[in-house]
Amino acid sequence: MTLFESISTIRNQLQQWRQAGLRVAFVPTMGNLHAGHLSLVDIAQQHADKVVVSIFVNPMQFGPNEDYDQYPRTFEADKAALEQKSVDALFFPSVSEMYPSTELDSKVVAPVALTSILEGVRRPGHFDGVTTVVAKLFQIVQPDIAVFGQKDYQQFAVIQSMVESLFMPIELIRAEIVRDTDGLALSSRNQYLTQSQRKIAPKLSHALEGIEAKMTIGNHDYNSLCQDAHQTLLKQGFDEVDYIEIRDAKTLMPVTELNGGRSLVILGVARTGSVRLLDNRLYTQTLTRRDEG
């Protein structure tokens, strides 16, 4: 694995690969890697000749109440894990390399329709930081393929919208959530759970799975399904439930009517102590004879 800190040096390497006709896959991360991140590398390697991983803790996507300085940085462990995965290139630029002139720096504004809801309400400006840094990274690497995890579902929808609207010639792959044996979605945040909180945490996944099961047998009262799950999670020990929502999988707009074949996403965010857990499940509606009649 070759390490690159500067834009110019990694561009030179990428140019050589492109001249050789090699396909490049890209996995952008903020480091503190776990098995979920490494599964993205596996997928990238299945779709390309060369894989580039970036590690960059992006200050632009942190809000005023979110501590950028305290974000876990585990570079040596991350590097070792990526070397073991036979990643071809690791790009780890400094903040000054990515934002050389903050006063003159351009910003890629995420679409309001996707960022004024759900996570966007609680983290204003966050997605503009995400789209700006991802656009910069895409411009630097110019990959054929980019792989993102499904766990941050709204983030993927925002990036997908950006790629489509700006005509970026990049194929996006949304990788399935990697879970622990008890169903908890793998996340860097899980390391902050106490032993008692860790026992509560998987119940978020179980609640979303329960909603999916009820939808599968024909329960389309989405409001009640979400409200019941919300109350159940509080009774099970979560300190707060930010939201449980069933939304259109592409637009993230509320679902108001049954539409056979429509892809939906069940989204949940709950807190235990200081740890905020996100999870989701995808679901495709089908119309039964009873629904049609």
C-alpha positions as CSV (number, residue, x, y, z in Angstrom):
1,M,0.0,0.0,0.0
2,T,1.3,3.4,-1.0
3,L,0.7,6.4,1.2
4,F,-0.1,9.8,-0.2
5,E,-0.4,13.1,1.7
6,S,-0.6,15.6,-1.2
7,I,-3.0,16.0,-4.0
8,S,-0.3,16.2,-6.6
9,T,1.4,12.9,-5.7
10,I,-1.8,10.9,-5.7
11,R,-2.9,12.4,-8.9
12,N,0.4,11.3,-10.5
13,Q,-0.3,7.7,-9.4
14,L,-3.9,7.8,-10.5
15,Q,-2.8,9.1,-13.9
16,Q,-0.5,6.2,-14.4
17,W,-3.3,3.7,-13.5
18,R,-5.7,5.4,-15.9
19,Q,-3.1,5.3,-18.7
20,A,-2.8,1.6,-18.1
21,G,-6.6,1.2,-18.5
22,L,-7.2,0.3,-14.9
23,R,-10.5,0.9,-13.1
24,V,-10.3,2.7,-9.8
25,A,-12.6,2.3,-6.8
26,F,-12.7,4.8,-3.9
27,V,-13.7,4.4,-0.3
28,P,-13.8,7.8,1.6
29,T,-13.6,7.6,5.4
30,M,-12.9,9.7,8.4
31,G,-10.8,6.9,9.9
32,N,-11.3,5.0,13.2
33,L,-12.0,2.0,11.0
34,H,-14.0,-1.0,12.0
35,A,-15.3,-4.1,10.2
36,G,-18.0,-2.2,8.5
37,H,-15.5,0.1,6.8
38,L,-13.3,-2.8,5.8
39,S,-16.3,-4.5,4.2
40,L,-16.5,-1.5,1.9
41,V,-12.9,-2.2,0.8
42,D,-13.9,-5.8,0.0
43,I,-16.7,-4.6,-2.2
44,A,-14.5,-2.0,-3.9
45,Q,-11.9,-4.7,-4.7
46,Q,-14.6,-6.8,-6.4
47,H,-15.5,-4.0,-8.8
48,A,-12.1,-2.4,-9.7
49,D,-8.4,-3.1,-10.4
50,K,-7.2,-0.5,-7.9
51,V,-8.7,0.7,-4.6
52,V,-8.0,4.0,-3.0
53,V,-9.1,4.7,0.6
54,S,-9.0,8.2,2.1
55,I,-8.8,9.1,5.8
56,F,-9.8,12.7,6.4
57,V,-11.6,14.1,9.4
58,N,-13.5,16.9,7.7
59,P,-14.0,20.0,10.0
60,M,-16.6,21.5,7.7
61,Q,-19.2,18.9,8.6
62,F,-18.9,19.3,12.4
63,G,-21.4,21.7,14.0
64,P,-20.7,24.2,16.8
65,N,-21.9,21.6,19.4
66,E,-19.9,18.7,17.9
67,D,-16.3,18.4,19.0
68,Y,-14.1,18.0,15.9
69,D,-11.0,17.9,18.1
70,Q,-12.3,14.9,20.1
71,Y,-13.2,12.8,17.0
72,P,-11.1,9.5,17.5
73,R,-8.0,9.4,15.3
74,T,-6.4,6.0,15.1
75,F,-4.2,6.4,12.0
76,E,-1.6,3.7,12.8
77,A,-4.3,1.0,13.5
78,D,-6.2,2.1,10.4
79,K,-3.1,1.9,8.2
80,A,-2.3,-1.6,9.5
81,A,-5.9,-2.8,8.8
82,L,-5.8,-1.4,5.2
83,E,-2.4,-2.9,4.5
84,Q,-3.8,-6.2,5.6
85,K,-6.7,-5.7,3.1
86,S,-4.1,-5.1,0.4
87,V,-5.5,-1.6,-0.4
88,D,-3.5,0.0,-3.2
89,A,-3.4,3.6,-2.0
90,L,-4.2,5.5,1.2
91,F,-4.8,9.2,0.9
92,F,-4.6,11.2,4.1
93,P,-4.4,14.9,3.4
94,S,-4.1,17.6,6.0
95,V,-6.8,20.2,6.5
96,S,-4.7,22.8,4.8
97,E,-4.3,20.5,1.8
98,M,-8.1,20.1,1.4
99,Y,-9.0,23.7,2.4
100,P,-6.0,25.9,1.4
101,S,-7.9,29.1,1.5
102,T,-10.9,29.0,3.8
103,E,-11.9,32.6,3.0
104,L,-12.1,31.9,-0.8
105,D,-13.1,28.2,-0.6
106,S,-16.1,27.3,-2.7
107,K,-18.9,25.2,-1.2
108,V,-21.1,22.6,-2.7
109,V,-24.6,23.1,-1.2
110,A,-26.6,20.0,-0.7
111,P,-30.2,20.0,-2.0
112,V,-32.6,21.5,0.6
113,A,-35.3,18.9,-0.1
114,L,-32.9,16.2,1.3
115,T,-31.2,18.3,4.0
116,S,-34.1,20.1,5.7
117,I,-35.5,16.9,7.1
118,L,-34.4,14.1,9.5
119,E,-30.7,14.5,10.3
120,G,-30.6,17.9,8.6
121,V,-32.9,19.4,11.2
122,R,-30.6,18.3,14.0
123,R,-27.3,19.1,12.3
124,P,-27.7,22.3,10.3
125,G,-25.0,22.7,7.7
126,H,-23.7,19.2,8.2
127,F,-24.6,17.9,4.7
128,D,-23.1,21.0,3.0
129,G,-19.9,20.0,4.7
130,V,-20.3,16.4,3.5
131,T,-21.1,17.3,-0.2
132,T,-18.2,19.8,-0.3
133,V,-15.6,17.4,0.9
134,V,-16.9,14.5,-1.1
135,A,-16.9,16.7,-4.2
136,K,-13.3,17.7,-3.5
137,L,-12.3,14.0,-3.0
138,F,-14.1,12.9,-6.1
139,Q,-12.3,15.7,-8.1
140,I,-9.0,14.5,-6.8
141,V,-9.4,10.8,-7.2
142,Q,-11.8,10.8,-10.1
143,P,-12.8,7.2,-9.4
144,D,-14.9,5.0,-11.6
145,I,-16.7,3.6,-8.5
146,A,-17.2,4.9,-5.0
147,V,-18.5,2.7,-2.1
148,F,-20.4,4.0,0.9
149,G,-22.2,2.3,3.7
150,Q,-25.9,2.1,4.1
151,K,-25.9,3.0,7.8
152,D,-25.7,6.7,7.1
153,Y,-28.6,6.5,4.7
154,Q,-29.5,10.1,4.3
155,Q,-25.9,10.9,3.6
156,F,-25.8,8.4,0.8
157,A,-29.0,9.9,-0.7
158,V,-27.5,13.4,-0.5
159,I,-24.3,12.3,-2.3
160,Q,-26.3,10.3,-4.9
161,S,-28.3,13.5,-5.6
162,M,-25.1,15.5,-6.0
163,V,-23.5,13.0,-8.3
164,E,-26.6,12.9,-10.5
165,S,-27.3,16.6,-10.6
166,L,-23.6,17.5,-11.3
167,F,-23.3,14.8,-13.9
168,M,-20.3,13.2,-12.2
169,P,-19.3,10.0,-14.1
170,I,-19.0,7.9,-10.9
171,E,-20.9,4.7,-10.1
172,L,-22.0,4.8,-6.5
173,I,-22.4,1.5,-4.6
174,R,-24.4,1.4,-1.4
175,A,-23.1,-1.4,0.8
176,E,-25.4,-3.2,3.2
177,I,-25.1,-2.5,6.9
178,V,-22.6,-4.8,8.7
179,R,-24.1,-5.9,12.1
180,D,-22.9,-7.5,15.2
181,T,-24.3,-10.9,16.1
182,D,-27.1,-9.3,18.1
183,G,-28.1,-7.0,15.2
184,L,-26.4,-3.8,16.3
185,A,-25.2,-1.9,13.3
186,L,-21.4,-1.5,13.5
187,S,-20.4,2.1,14.2
188,S,-17.4,4.0,15.6
189,R,-19.9,5.3,18.2
190,N,-20.4,1.9,19.7
191,Q,-17.0,2.1,21.4
192,Y,-18.5,4.7,23.8
193,L,-21.3,2.5,25.0
194,T,-21.1,1.3,28.6
195,Q,-21.8,-2.4,29.3
196,S,-25.5,-1.6,30.2
197,Q,-26.0,0.6,27.2
198,R,-24.5,-2.0,24.9
199,K,-27.3,-4.4,26.0
200,I,-29.9,-1.8,25.2
201,A,-28.4,-0.7,21.8
202,P,-29.5,-3.6,19.6
203,K,-33.1,-3.0,20.5
204,L,-33.1,-0.2,17.9
205,S,-32.3,-2.7,15.2
206,H,-35.0,-5.1,16.5
207,A,-37.6,-2.3,16.5
208,L,-37.0,-1.5,12.9
209,E,-37.0,-5.2,12.0
210,G,-40.3,-5.5,13.8
211,I,-41.8,-2.6,11.7
212,E,-40.6,-4.3,8.6
213,A,-42.2,-7.6,9.6
214,K,-45.6,-5.9,10.2
215,M,-45.4,-4.1,6.9
216,T,-44.7,-7.4,5.2
217,I,-47.9,-8.9,6.4
218,G,-50.0,-6.0,5.3
219,N,-49.9,-3.3,8.0
220,H,-49.7,0.0,6.2
221,D,-50.6,2.3,9.2
222,Y,-47.1,3.8,9.1
223,N,-47.8,6.4,11.7
224,S,-48.9,3.9,14.2
225,L,-46.1,1.6,13.5
226,C,-43.5,4.3,14.1
227,Q,-45.2,5.7,17.2
228,D,-45.5,2.2,18.7
229,A,-41.8,1.5,18.1
230,H,-40.9,4.9,19.5
231,Q,-42.7,4.2,22.8
232,T,-41.4,0.7,23.0
233,L,-37.7,1.9,22.7
234,L,-38.3,4.3,25.5
235,K,-39.7,1.6,27.7
236,Q,-36.7,-0.7,26.8
237,G,-34.3,1.8,28.3
238,F,-33.3,4.4,25.6
239,D,-33.1,7.9,27.0
240,E,-34.4,9.6,23.9
241,V,-35.7,8.6,20.5
242,D,-35.0,11.3,17.9
243,Y,-37.2,9.7,15.3
244,I,-38.6,6.6,13.8
245,E,-39.7,7.2,10.2
246,I,-40.9,5.4,7.1
247,R,-39.8,7.4,4.0
248,D,-39.5,7.0,0.3
249,A,-36.1,5.4,-0.3
250,K,-34.9,7.9,-2.9
251,T,-36.5,11.2,-2.0
252,L,-36.8,10.6,1.8
253,M,-40.2,12.2,1.6
254,P,-43.0,11.0,3.9
255,V,-45.0,8.1,2.6
256,T,-48.7,8.9,2.5
257,E,-50.2,6.1,0.4
258,L,-49.7,2.6,-0.8
259,N,-47.8,2.2,-4.1
260,G,-46.9,-1.3,-5.1
261,G,-43.2,-1.8,-6.0
262,R,-42.2,1.4,-4.2
263,S,-38.9,1.2,-2.3
264,L,-39.1,2.5,1.3
265,V,-36.6,3.0,4.0
266,I,-37.4,2.6,7.8
267,L,-35.1,5.0,9.6
268,G,-34.4,5.2,13.4
269,V,-32.2,7.3,15.6
270,A,-32.1,6.8,19.4
271,R,-29.9,7.9,22.2
272,T,-28.5,6.0,25.2
273,G,-26.5,8.2,27.4
274,S,-24.3,10.4,25.2
275,V,-24.3,7.9,22.3
276,R,-26.6,8.6,19.4
277,L,-27.3,5.5,17.3
278,L,-28.5,5.4,13.7
279,D,-30.0,2.5,11.9
280,N,-32.3,1.7,9.0
281,R,-33.8,-1.1,6.9
282,L,-34.9,-1.1,3.3
283,Y,-38.3,-2.4,2.3
284,T,-40.1,-2.8,-1.1
285,Q,-43.8,-2.5,-1.1
286,T,-45.9,-5.2,-2.8
287,L,-49.6,-5.0,-3.4
288,T,-51.7,-8.0,-2.3
289,R,-55.1,-8.8,-3.7
290,R,-56.7,-7.4,-0.6
291,D,-54.8,-4.1,-1.1
292,E,-55.9,-3.9,-4.8
293,G,-59.5,-4.6,-4.0
